[in-house]
Structures are given as C-alpha cells and as structure tokens.
Amino acid sequence: MSASKLSFLFLLLLGTAGLQASTMLIPMDESQTDHLKAYGITYWVLDNNVDAWWLLNYRGGSFAFQHSRAFERECLTRGVKYEVIPDAKFNAILEQINHPEQNMDAMKLEKAPKIAVYTPEFNFREGTKVQPWDDAVTLVLTYAEIPYETIYDTEVLNDQLAQYEWLHLHHEDFTGQFGRFYRSFHTASWYRRQVAYQEELAAANGYEKVSQLKLAVVKKVREYVGGGGFMFAMCSATDSYDIALAAEGVDICAPYYDGDPIDPNAQSKLDYSKTFAFENFQLQRNPLEYEFSSIDHNPRRVAQNEDYFTLFEFSAKWDPVPTMLTQNHTRTVKGFMGQTTAFRNEHIKSDVLVLGETKPADEARYLHGNFGEGFFSFYAGHDPADYRHLVNDPETDLSLHPNSPGYRLILNNILFPAAKKKKRKT
C-alpha cells in the first residue's frame, strides 16, 4: 500500500473514531446534484481501499460505503449529494433490497479497476488538441476525476493490456481506411498528419499496411477480452472492430487508403464467426462513402426531437451484469449521432444482449456480450451530450450536463469491473 493511501487510512480512522456507526448513501435518483461526479466519488473510495455497495435499482442505482468526515468533505468539494444514515437504517435498506419480490440487488464493489484508453500519441501535442473531435469517455473520466492511462498500437502489441481491467476504444477505424474521411478531408492538414502517423506506426511495428497493423491490434484485444478483460467501445470503434476481425486476410481497402485495389470477392470471404457482436453485414463498397457497412443504421428516418432510446429492465437478482450496465435515473435516454449511430437488429448475433433500443426505428443503441472469460459493451454514437458532433466542433463542457443519462451508461461500464464478475444466466 502506498504512503499516501496509508495516510488516508489514518485520517479515515480518525474521522470515524467516536462516531456512531453510520453509512454514507450517494443517491442516484433525480435528487442527485451531479450524477457523473458521484461515480468519481465511488471510484475514489474504492481506490482508497474501502469497499462500497452498488444498490441496483434502488433510487436509481445508488452507492453506499462507510461514513467518514473525509468522504463527506470530498462530496462537498465535488458537489455530490450524499446522506448520512445509521447502520441500522442501511441494514433495513439491504433487507428491503434482498426481499424476493423486489427487483433489486446489492452488489459489493471491492477494487477500483485500472483503466486504459486507446488513443494515439498525437491526440495532444504541447497541450493543444490535435484530433478535430473529442472523446466522450476521456471527457467524462476527466470530469468525474477518475484516473486513466493512455495506450496505443505499440503498447497493445507489446502485451501491455494485461496491466488493465478496463479498456476503452472510441472513434477509431480498425479497418485501416482512416475513418473514410478521404472525400471531405484528404487535403486537411490534420487528415494528412494522421495518415502519415499511422503509416509510420505500421512500418515501425513491421507491417506494410495500416490495415495489417490494426488487424494485429484487434486480435490482441480479442485475446485480452477472452482472458477476462472488459472492453468498452463507442462510435466507429464498434463496427470497424468486428469488420476488421471478419475481414482477416482479405483486402477491403481501396487504393485511396492502401495503394492497391479491393479484393473483388471481399464480401464473400468475410468470416462472421470471428466477430464479437455482428454477422451477415454487407460492406460499403463505395470507398468515398462515409460508412463502413450495413451494420450502422443509415439512412435513419428519426427526427432529432424524437430520437430517444429505451433501456431494458432486467432482473437484478438473476441478471446482475446487464442490470449494472443499465442503471440510471430514467429508462429513456436522448439519442445522439456518430459515424456509427445505431445498430441494425438483423446484424446482431443471437447471443448478444441488447441493453437499449429505439424500437420505432428497429435499431439497437447499446449492446453487451461475453467472449471467453471476459466481457464487451458496444455503445453507438459519439457524444451523449452533443446530438450531432461534427469535425472541429468545440469540446463538450460536461459541467453543463452533470446529470446526463447518456454519460451515466459509460460510467456504469467503468465501475462494472469493480464487482465480482458474474456471467449472465440463460
């Protein structure tokens, strides 16, 4: 244990000495002032070697842990609402939750997961943002004050994923087509810089093409998940990941991207048995189209003011994993777009669980599944607080969205590895 954590433990003991035994409850219903920072508080408690409870379906998925003045001060500093209750009252809450007729459960959280965000080195340079878009996960991790480390292709290929319990992939093109931005941005300095960087990175790792490099990366990620890791992907990192796996050994890149033609029989050579979530999809053959395949529901006929998706409700006692991943203070979440906005239901494998859907549009927005000993979640869209986040749009200010239900779903995934892993019962 580090010296700083030993010091914190000493202060915690001082703060609780002489006080009546009590519990801090972090309500996650509509009464919470800052839902996003509440997750950061819970992570901070775990990171200081104090166990916590995740009270599934109780007041929006509330958190609870041992009371101390240090914890109170931190909640006050971060603007998070809390309640101090006697242990007798907390035990009564646990009894209520454990009642067989209540669709609730109490999940013990024991360890703060170590988090890796897959992002290129050129994302920031000399304190200036280089990529012309933001990353919802790094935004919310920073806002919630949850620590993370960044890795990219070389680190993944050097087997550094084993150091982490949680891996995030966001706006990435694992097919080696540079996001299919060629038609609109091939003359832009940021696009040219990214292409050059990716090609140099491929050569440095012994690959002739970027697509070969990215395939090696997705296979390493597959090994990581299969060995018990948790992978969370958003936007184009969802479908492009599965496409890269299905297209192993097949050239699906036009000359714009790798200098030689697409395999004319590429579609028939796809192997859907290798993918995590999707099957029977059709590749987008027009290399200048800003779309990878038929997985993404495009074009959509959903007006912005009607674009919502609904979270499914699961049995907390029998299906704790999907219940954790869908905890929220509302079951209806405002939709948001991205390069991959929604998943066509007909391409989702039968053993993959749909957590959220836009039923009138016959599309899924949020998926979860098992692979080997590990788990993955795919969340469509780019930024839950910005409906149509375009290239070069300003970064989202999450202080304006502290109660965002869309961002809560990301943070559910971050805390999930802190609980004892249970496979979904069938």
LUMROTI-139134 format. One record per residue (C-alpha): x, y, z; chain. Coordinates in Angstrom, 1 decimal. Example, Ala and Ser with C-alpha at 12.3 -4.5 7.8 and 13.67 -1.06 7.14 Angstrom:
REC   east  north     up unit
REC   12.3   -4.5    7.8    A
REC   13.7   -1.1    7.1    A
END
This chain:
REC   east  north     up unit
REC    0.0    0.0    0.0    A
REC    1.4    3.5   -0.9    A
REC    2.3    6.0    1.7    A
REC   -0.5    8.4    0.5    A
REC   -3.1    5.6    1.0    A
REC   -1.7    4.8    4.4    A
REC   -2.0    8.4    5.4    A
REC   -5.6    8.5    4.0    A
REC   -6.5    5.4    6.0    A
REC   -5.1    7.0    9.2    A
REC   -7.3   10.1    8.5    A
REC  -10.3    7.9    7.8    A
REC   -9.8    6.1   11.2    A
REC   -9.5    9.5   12.9    A
REC  -12.6   10.7   11.2    A
REC  -14.7    7.8   12.3    A
REC  -13.4    7.5   15.8    A
REC  -16.0    8.2   18.4    A
REC  -18.8    8.4   15.9    A
REC  -21.9    6.3   16.0    A
REC  -21.6    3.6   13.3    A
REC  -23.1    5.1   10.1    A
REC  -23.1    4.8    6.3    A
REC  -22.9    7.3    3.5    A
REC  -25.5    6.9    0.9    A
REC  -25.0    8.5   -2.5    A
REC  -28.5    8.7   -4.0    A
REC  -28.6    8.3   -7.8    A
REC  -32.2    9.2   -8.4    A
REC  -33.5   12.6   -9.6    A
REC  -32.4   14.2   -6.3    A
REC  -28.6   13.8   -7.1    A
REC  -26.9   17.1   -7.9    A
REC  -24.1   15.6  -10.0    A
REC  -24.6   12.0  -11.2    A
REC  -21.3   11.9  -13.1    A
REC  -19.1   13.1  -10.2    A
REC  -20.9   10.6   -7.9    A
REC  -19.2    7.8   -9.9    A
REC  -15.9    9.6   -9.3    A
REC  -16.5    9.7   -5.6    A
REC  -17.3    5.9   -5.5    A
REC  -14.2    5.2   -7.6    A
REC  -12.1    7.3   -5.2    A
REC  -13.5    5.4   -2.2    A
REC  -12.5    2.1   -3.8    A
REC   -9.1    3.5   -4.8    A
REC   -8.5    4.2   -1.1    A
REC   -9.1    0.5   -0.2    A
REC  -12.6    1.0    1.2    A
REC  -15.4   -1.3   -0.1    A
REC  -18.6    0.1   -1.4    A
REC  -22.1   -1.2   -2.3    A
REC  -23.9   -0.6   -5.6    A
REC  -27.6   -0.8   -4.8    A
REC  -29.0   -1.9   -8.1    A
REC  -32.4   -0.4   -8.9    A
REC  -32.6    1.3   -5.5    A
REC  -33.1    5.0   -6.0    A
REC  -31.5    5.0   -9.5    A
REC  -28.7    2.7   -8.6    A
REC  -27.3    4.4   -5.5    A
REC  -23.9    3.8   -3.9    A
REC  -23.1    3.3   -0.2    A
REC  -19.9    3.0    1.9    A
REC  -18.6    3.5    5.3    A
REC  -19.1    7.0    6.6    A
REC  -16.1    9.3    7.4    A
REC  -15.6   13.1    7.6    A
REC  -13.0   12.7    4.8    A
REC  -15.6   11.2    2.5    A
REC  -18.1   14.0    3.4    A
REC  -15.5   16.7    2.6    A
REC  -14.8   15.1   -0.8    A
REC  -18.5   15.0   -1.6    A
REC  -18.9   18.6   -0.6    A
REC  -15.8   19.6   -2.6    A
REC  -17.1   17.9   -5.8    A
REC  -20.7   18.9   -5.4    A
REC  -22.1   15.4   -4.9    A
REC  -25.3   15.0   -2.8    A
REC  -25.0   12.4    0.0    A
REC  -26.9   11.3    3.0    A
REC  -25.5   10.0    6.3    A
REC  -27.7    7.2    7.7    A
REC  -27.3    5.0   10.8    A
REC  -26.1    1.5   10.0    A
REC  -29.4    0.1   11.3    A
REC  -31.2    2.1    8.6    A
REC  -28.7    0.9    6.0    A
REC  -29.3   -2.7    7.1    A
REC  -33.0   -2.2    6.7    A
REC  -32.4   -1.0    3.2    A
REC  -30.4   -4.1    2.4    A
REC  -33.3   -6.2    3.8    A
REC  -35.7   -4.4    1.5    A
REC  -33.4   -4.9   -1.5    A
REC  -32.9   -8.6   -0.7    A
REC  -36.7   -9.3   -0.5    A
REC  -37.5  -11.8   -3.2    A
REC  -40.3   -9.7   -4.6    A
REC  -38.1   -6.6   -5.1    A
REC  -36.3   -6.2   -8.4    A
REC  -33.2   -5.0   -6.6    A
REC  -29.8   -6.3   -5.6    A
REC  -26.8   -5.1   -3.6    A
REC  -23.5   -5.6   -5.4    A
REC  -20.3   -5.4   -3.5    A
REC  -17.6   -3.2   -5.1    A
REC  -14.1   -4.2   -3.9    A
REC  -11.4   -2.8   -6.1    A
REC  -11.0    0.3   -8.3    A
REC  -10.3   -1.0  -11.9    A
REC   -7.2    0.2  -13.7    A
REC   -8.3    1.9  -16.8    A
REC   -6.7    2.2  -20.2    A
REC   -7.9    4.4  -23.0    A
REC   -6.8    3.5  -26.5    A
REC   -5.8    6.8  -28.1    A
REC   -2.9    7.9  -30.4    A
REC    0.0    9.9  -29.2    A
REC   -0.8   12.8  -31.4    A
REC   -4.2   13.3  -29.8    A
REC   -2.5   16.1  -27.8    A
REC    0.7   17.9  -28.7    A
REC    2.2   20.6  -26.5    A
REC   -1.0   21.0  -24.6    A
REC   -3.0   21.6  -27.8    A
REC   -5.7   19.2  -29.1    A
REC   -4.7   17.8  -32.5    A
REC   -7.6   15.4  -33.4    A
REC  -10.6   17.5  -34.6    A
REC  -13.1   15.7  -32.3    A
REC  -13.5   14.9  -28.6    A
REC  -13.8   11.5  -26.9    A
REC  -16.8   11.1  -24.7    A
REC  -15.1    8.6  -22.4    A
REC  -12.0   10.7  -21.7    A
REC  -14.2   13.7  -21.2    A
REC  -16.3   12.0  -18.6    A
REC  -13.4   10.3  -16.9    A
REC  -11.7   13.7  -16.5    A
REC  -14.9   15.4  -15.3    A
REC  -15.6   12.6  -12.8    A
REC  -12.0   12.7  -11.7    A
REC  -11.4    9.0  -12.4    A
REC   -7.7    8.3  -13.3    A
REC   -6.8    6.5  -16.5    A
REC   -3.8    5.8  -18.7    A
REC   -3.4    6.0  -22.5    A
REC   -2.1    3.3  -24.7    A
REC   -2.0    2.8  -28.4    A
REC   -0.9    0.2  -31.0    A
REC    2.7   -0.4  -29.9    A
REC    1.7   -0.9  -26.3    A
REC   -1.1   -3.2  -27.3    A
REC    1.2   -5.3  -29.5    A
REC    3.7   -5.4  -26.7    A
REC    1.1   -7.1  -24.4    A
REC    0.6   -4.2  -22.0    A
REC   -3.2   -4.7  -22.0    A
REC   -2.7   -7.3  -19.2    A
REC   -2.0   -4.5  -16.8    A
REC   -5.6   -3.2  -17.0    A
REC   -9.0   -4.4  -16.1    A
REC  -10.9   -2.0  -18.4    A
REC  -10.1   -0.9  -22.0    A
REC  -11.9    1.9  -23.9    A
REC  -12.0    2.2  -27.7    A
REC  -13.7    5.2  -29.2    A
REC  -13.6    7.0  -32.6    A
REC  -11.2    4.6  -34.3    A
REC  -11.1    2.9  -37.7    A
REC   -9.8   -0.6  -37.3    A
REC  -10.2   -1.4  -41.0    A
REC   -7.3    0.8  -42.0    A
REC   -9.3    3.2  -44.0    A
REC   -8.5    6.3  -41.9    A
REC  -12.1    6.8  -40.9    A
REC  -13.2    7.0  -44.6    A
REC  -12.7   10.8  -44.4    A
REC  -10.9   10.9  -47.8    A
REC  -13.6   12.7  -49.8    A
REC  -14.2   15.5  -47.4    A
REC  -10.9   16.0  -45.7    A
REC   -8.0   14.5  -47.7    A
REC   -6.5   17.9  -48.2    A
REC   -6.9   18.9  -44.5    A
REC   -3.6   19.1  -42.5    A
REC   -5.0   17.0  -39.6    A
REC   -6.0   14.2  -42.0    A
REC   -2.6   14.2  -43.7    A
REC   -0.9   14.2  -40.4    A
REC   -2.9   11.3  -39.1    A
REC   -2.3    9.2  -42.3    A
REC    1.4    9.8  -42.1    A
REC    1.5    8.9  -38.4    A
REC   -0.5    5.7  -38.9    A
REC    1.7    4.6  -41.8    A
REC    4.9    5.3  -39.8    A
REC    3.5    3.4  -36.9    A
REC    2.6    0.4  -39.1    A
REC    6.2    0.4  -40.5    A
REC    7.8    0.7  -37.1    A
REC    5.9   -2.4  -36.0    A
REC    6.8   -4.4  -39.1    A
REC    3.6   -4.0  -41.2    A
REC    3.4   -2.9  -44.8    A
REC   -0.2   -1.5  -44.4    A
REC   -2.1    0.2  -41.7    A
REC   -4.9   -2.3  -42.1    A
REC   -2.5   -5.1  -41.2    A
REC   -1.4   -3.2  -38.1    A
REC   -5.0   -2.6  -37.0    A
REC   -5.9   -6.3  -37.5    A
REC   -3.0   -7.3  -35.2    A
REC   -4.3   -4.8  -32.6    A
REC   -7.9   -6.1  -32.7    A
REC   -6.6   -9.7  -32.4    A
REC   -4.6   -8.7  -29.3    A
REC   -7.7   -7.0  -27.9    A
REC   -9.7  -10.2  -28.6    A
REC   -7.1  -12.1  -26.6    A
REC   -7.4   -9.6  -23.8    A
REC  -11.1   -9.9  -23.6    A
REC  -11.0  -13.7  -23.9    A
REC   -8.7  -13.9  -21.0    A
REC  -11.0  -12.0  -18.7    A
REC  -10.7   -8.3  -19.7    A
REC  -13.5   -5.8  -20.2    A
REC  -13.7   -3.8  -23.5    A
REC  -16.0   -0.9  -24.0    A
REC  -16.3    0.6  -27.4    A
REC  -18.2    3.6  -28.8    A
REC  -18.9    5.1  -32.2    A
REC  -16.9    3.7  -35.1    A
REC  -14.7    1.5  -32.8    A
REC  -17.7   -0.8  -32.5    A
REC  -18.5   -1.9  -36.1    A
REC  -15.0   -1.3  -37.5    A
REC  -13.6   -3.6  -34.8    A
REC  -15.9   -6.5  -35.9    A
REC  -15.4   -5.8  -39.6    A
REC  -11.6   -6.0  -39.2    A
REC  -12.0   -9.4  -37.5    A
REC  -14.3  -10.7  -40.2    A
REC  -12.0   -9.5  -43.0    A
REC   -8.8  -11.1  -41.7    A
REC   -6.6  -11.9  -44.7    A
REC   -9.0  -10.0  -47.1    A
REC   -8.2   -6.7  -48.7    A
REC  -11.2   -4.4  -48.2    A
REC   -9.3   -1.1  -48.6    A
REC   -9.5    1.0  -51.8    A
REC   -6.3    2.4  -53.4    A
REC   -7.1    5.8  -51.6    A
REC   -6.1    4.0  -48.3    A
REC   -3.5    1.3  -49.1    A
REC   -2.4    1.9  -52.7    A
REC   -3.9   -1.3  -54.2    A
REC   -7.4   -2.4  -55.2    A
REC  -10.0   -4.0  -53.0    A
REC  -10.4   -7.8  -53.4    A
REC  -13.3   -8.1  -55.8    A
REC  -14.5  -11.1  -53.8    A
REC  -14.1   -9.5  -50.4    A
REC  -17.8   -9.7  -49.4    A
REC  -18.0  -13.5  -49.9    A
REC  -14.7  -14.0  -47.9    A
REC  -15.9  -12.4  -44.7    A
REC  -15.8  -14.8  -41.7    A
REC  -18.5  -13.8  -39.2    A
REC  -17.6  -16.5  -36.8    A
REC  -14.6  -14.3  -35.7    A
REC  -16.7  -11.3  -34.7    A
REC  -17.9  -10.3  -31.3    A
REC  -21.4   -8.8  -32.0    A
REC  -22.3   -8.6  -35.7    A
REC  -22.9  -11.0  -38.5    A
REC  -24.2  -11.1  -42.1    A
REC  -23.4   -7.5  -42.8    A
REC  -22.6   -6.0  -46.2    A
REC  -19.5   -3.9  -46.8    A
REC  -20.0   -0.4  -48.2    A
REC  -18.2   -0.8  -51.5    A
REC  -18.1    2.9  -52.4    A
REC  -14.7    3.9  -50.9    A
REC  -15.7    7.5  -50.8    A
REC  -18.8    6.9  -48.7    A
REC  -18.6    7.9  -45.1    A
REC  -19.8    4.5  -44.0    A
REC  -18.2    1.1  -43.3    A
REC  -21.0   -1.4  -43.7    A
REC  -24.7   -2.1  -43.3    A
REC  -24.2   -2.6  -39.5    A
REC  -24.8    1.2  -39.0    A
REC  -28.5    2.1  -39.5    A
REC  -28.1    4.6  -42.2    A
REC  -30.0    6.4  -43.6    A
REC  -32.2    6.9  -40.5    A
REC  -35.7    8.3  -40.6    A
REC  -35.7    9.6  -37.0    A
REC  -36.3   13.3  -36.3    A
REC  -33.9   14.8  -33.8    A
REC  -36.8   15.8  -31.4    A
REC  -38.0   12.2  -31.5    A
REC  -34.6   10.5  -31.2    A
REC  -34.7    8.6  -27.9    A
REC  -33.8    5.1  -26.9    A
REC  -35.2    3.0  -24.1    A
REC  -33.2    0.9  -21.7    A
REC  -34.4   -2.6  -21.0    A
REC  -35.1   -3.5  -17.4    A
REC  -33.5   -6.8  -16.2    A
REC  -33.9   -8.9  -13.1    A
REC  -31.3   -7.6  -10.7    A
REC  -31.1  -10.8   -8.8    A
REC  -30.8  -13.1  -11.8    A
REC  -29.1  -10.8  -14.4    A
REC  -26.9   -8.6  -12.3    A
REC  -24.5   -7.7  -15.2    A
REC  -27.0   -6.1  -17.6    A
REC  -28.7   -4.6  -14.6    A
REC  -25.5   -2.8  -13.5    A
REC  -24.8   -1.6  -17.1    A
REC  -28.3    0.0  -17.4    A
REC  -28.5    1.7  -14.0    A
REC  -30.0    5.2  -14.5    A
REC  -32.4    7.7  -13.1    A
REC  -34.5    7.3  -16.3    A
REC  -35.2    4.5  -18.7    A
REC  -35.5    6.9  -21.7    A
REC  -32.2    8.3  -23.0    A
REC  -31.8   11.1  -25.6    A
REC  -30.2    9.7  -28.7    A
REC  -27.1   11.1  -30.3    A
REC  -25.3   10.6  -33.6    A
REC  -21.9    9.5  -34.7    A
REC  -20.1    7.8  -37.6    A
REC  -21.8    4.8  -36.2    A
REC  -25.2    6.0  -34.8    A
REC  -27.2    2.8  -34.3    A
REC  -27.0   -0.9  -35.0    A
REC  -29.4   -2.8  -37.3    A
REC  -31.0   -5.5  -35.4    A
REC  -30.8   -8.0  -38.2    A
REC  -27.0   -8.0  -37.9    A
REC  -26.7   -8.6  -34.1    A
REC  -25.8  -12.1  -33.1    A
REC  -28.4  -14.0  -31.2    A
REC  -26.1  -14.4  -28.1    A
REC  -25.5  -10.7  -27.8    A
REC  -27.7   -8.8  -25.3    A
REC  -29.5   -5.6  -26.4    A
REC  -29.5   -3.2  -23.5    A
REC  -31.1   -0.2  -25.2    A
REC  -33.1    0.2  -28.4    A
REC  -35.0    2.7  -30.5    A
REC  -37.9    0.4  -31.2    A
REC  -39.8    2.5  -33.7    A
REC  -36.7    2.6  -35.9    A
REC  -36.0   -1.1  -35.3    A
REC  -32.4   -0.4  -34.1    A
REC  -30.2   -1.1  -31.1    A
REC  -28.1    1.5  -29.4    A
REC  -26.4   -0.3  -26.6    A
REC  -25.1   -3.9  -26.6    A
REC  -23.3   -6.3  -24.2    A
REC  -21.9   -9.7  -24.6    A
REC  -19.4  -12.3  -23.3    A
REC  -16.3  -13.5  -25.1    A
REC  -14.3  -16.2  -23.4    A
REC  -13.8  -15.2  -19.8    A
REC  -14.3  -11.5  -20.5    A
REC  -17.0   -9.0  -21.5    A
REC  -17.6   -6.3  -24.1    A
REC  -20.1   -3.4  -24.5    A
REC  -20.8   -1.6  -27.7    A
REC  -22.4    1.9  -27.4    A
REC  -23.5    3.6  -30.6    A
REC  -23.0    7.3  -31.2    A
REC  -20.2    9.8  -30.5    A
REC  -21.1   12.2  -27.7    A
REC  -24.2   11.7  -25.5    A
REC  -24.4   15.4  -24.7    A
REC  -24.0   16.7  -28.3    A
REC  -26.5   15.3  -30.8    A
REC  -24.5   15.8  -34.0    A
REC  -20.9   16.3  -33.0    A
REC  -19.1   17.4  -36.2    A
REC  -15.4   17.5  -37.1    A
REC  -13.8   20.7  -35.5    A
REC  -16.8   21.3  -33.2    A
REC  -15.8   22.6  -29.7    A
REC  -15.3   20.1  -26.9    A
REC  -18.4   19.4  -24.8    A
REC  -18.4   21.1  -21.4    A
REC  -19.8   18.4  -19.0    A
REC  -20.3   20.9  -16.2    A
REC  -23.4   21.8  -18.3    A
REC  -24.5   18.2  -18.3    A
REC  -23.8   16.8  -14.8    A
REC  -27.0   14.6  -14.8    A
REC  -26.6   13.2  -18.3    A
REC  -28.3    9.8  -18.5    A
REC  -26.3    9.0  -21.7    A
REC  -23.0    9.6  -20.0    A
REC  -24.1    7.6  -17.0    A
REC  -24.1    4.5  -19.2    A
REC  -20.4    5.0  -19.9    A
REC  -19.7    5.2  -16.2    A
REC  -21.7    2.1  -15.4    A
REC  -19.3    0.2  -17.6    A
REC  -16.3    1.7  -15.7    A
REC  -17.5    0.6  -12.3    A
REC  -18.7   -2.8  -13.5    A
REC  -15.2   -4.5  -13.2    A
REC  -15.1   -3.5   -9.6    A
REC  -17.8   -6.0   -8.8    A
REC  -17.3   -9.7   -8.8    A
REC  -17.7  -10.9  -12.4    A
REC  -20.8  -13.0  -13.0    A
REC  -21.8  -14.4  -16.4    A
REC  -25.3  -13.7  -17.5    A
REC  -27.6  -16.6  -16.7    A
REC  -29.5  -18.1  -19.6    A
END
